[in-house]
Amino acid sequence: MSELKTMISMTLRERRDITLAILCGFLAGLAGVALLASSGYLISQAALAAQMVILVALGACLKLFGLAAAVSRYGERLFSHRATFTMLGNLRVSFFGKLSPLAPRIFHEYRSGDLLSRIVGDVESLQNLLLRVLYPPVVLLLVFTSTIFFTSFFSAAIAFVLLAGLLLTVVAVPGLFAWRKRKTKPAVRDSRADLSAEAAEFLYGFRDLKIYQQADARKRQLQSFAESYEEEKRKEGLQNTFMQSVNSFIAILTTWTVLALGAYFVAAGELDGLYLAMLVMISLALFENIAPMAVFPSHYEESRQAAARLNQITERPVPETGSGQLPEGAWGLEAETLAYTYPGEERPALRDVSFRISPGTKTAVVGPSGSGKSTLLQVLLGILPADSGTASIGGRKLNSLDPESLWSRMNTVLQHNHFFYGTIRSNLLIADEDAPDEALQEALETVGLGAFSLSQEVGEKGGNLSGGEKQRLAIARAMLKGARLWLLDEPVSSVNAATARSIYARLFRMRPDDTFVIVSHDLTGLEHMDQIIVMENGRIAENGSYAELMEAHGYFYELKQIEKSVFAS
């Protein structure tokens, strides 16, 4: 139950609607019982007494109870669903509010399909928390208690039988099934998460699967996940049906017991025969209300597991960040013994990384794939928290700065940049929503995309753009921010060498006093960089200017010789 504390407190914020829903549900239940009870009494009166005044009065009561049941049931549905939808809205806002400080580092730990399953499926599952878990037992207890109290005026023994039926169908049986369900593995939710993750993976990689002719094999694998999910749903449905059957059997047994006991009391002269049919009809009507308890264990466990999966993310410790603000300007960067290891990995991605980058200089971070270049950039961005060591920007430690303030002062281009479905204009305006069309067009000209129209459509994830066009569009978007610190991760890896040199030359000419940090595996054109940081296996192998590194005949020199031999051949 501890997993549901937050959800219950959020649900109870809608006290007014919940109170009205319980009141209407209670009135609807009583009206339903009164409707059948008066019907039974009317039959007995017609058969045994046949007093016209009583028959007319009972006929009018039947219409009144029928109308009251319909109106109350409508009010119950209205208020309970309104409270539920309001709670779901508040839950989504709260969940995204707690998720936001954890992004983007959380994407390194969870598959996108699993996150989507939690954000959509688990949140939707919690709509049953009020409608199927919290609300029905309260209404049932009120209706049963009132009816049993009424029945006790006619026969204490029959009231006791109804009480026993109440305890069995509302408390004992649902409690037993809930206990059994909690002891079993949450297979339905796990299989749904696996199916969502695999479906997302299949869609993202469909093109590559088709190229390598593995689409059919992966489709069969996805089909097996779907079948597993359906099988678990079928098992859960059978369990719910079995419990409903057990409850129905107890309800019928209770009604037969009321009939037999009532008949005995009539024969013994302890009960007026006029009330026998009424008491039997009361039992039938009363146990018609227990249907929601048949699915109570399933919905309770489903809500508990959904809340636990959401809490697994939202109750993670939020990385400590400061509230400091960076002033305008071009700052330098410093790192001292930085270290970082990805979760679940044994090999450190960064080890004892120390360097200093002066304001207004151009620095290249080079090295082979897997040497830690991109990881270093993400640590400097504050996306990944360093395990040890410190990083400073403008003389201020990274963890003392507000991340939003930090990112607003940077022009960032990552290896993989997201483009939204829309137009070139809408994707550029993400950097500066007030930028005029002239500034947008000028940025496109700078990166060699002057032929593009601002109204040109951009497909989902930039699917209609080439790799080089995406990179140049990302650089144009970064230019519009107008910040003085540039962090570029392989910004022109998909662009031909001549165009890449032209883009760099224009950027350096337009922003001569800005600080540039460029991660690249390309070793050409580094002669004009003020500093080159060479990385190998997560460490800095060498550091210096191009001339200094070439003169030292170290690791960078060997890489250059390999590059020359490759191009010479």
Protein Blocks (a to p, Z undefined) as FASTA:
>chain_A
ZZmmmmmmmmmmmmmlmmmmmmmmmmmmmmmmmmmmmmmmmmmmmmmnopaklmmmmmmm
mmmmmmmmmmmmmmmmmmmmmmmmmmmmmmmmmmmmmmmmmpmklmmmpcfklmmmmmmm
mmmmmmmmmmmmmmmmmmmmmmmmmmmmmmmmmomklmmmmmmmmmmmmmmmmmmmmmmm
mmpccfklmmmmmmmmmmmmmmmmmmmmmmnopmmmmmmmmmmmmmmmmmmmmmmmmmmm
mmmmmmmmmmmmmmmmmmmmmmmmmmnopacfklmmmmmmmmmmmmmmmmmmmmmmmmmm
mmmmmmmmmmmmmmpccddddfbdcdedddddddehiacddehiabdfbghiacdddehi
acddeddehilmmmmmmmmnomaccfbdcddeehiafklpcfklmmmmpccddfbdcdde
ddfklmmmmmomkbcfklmmmmmmmnopampcfklccdehhlmbcfklmmmmmmmmmmmn
opabdcdehkllmbcfklmmmmmmmmmmmmmmbccddddfbfghklmpfbdcddeehiaf
bgcdfklmmmnopmklmmmmmmmmmmmZZ
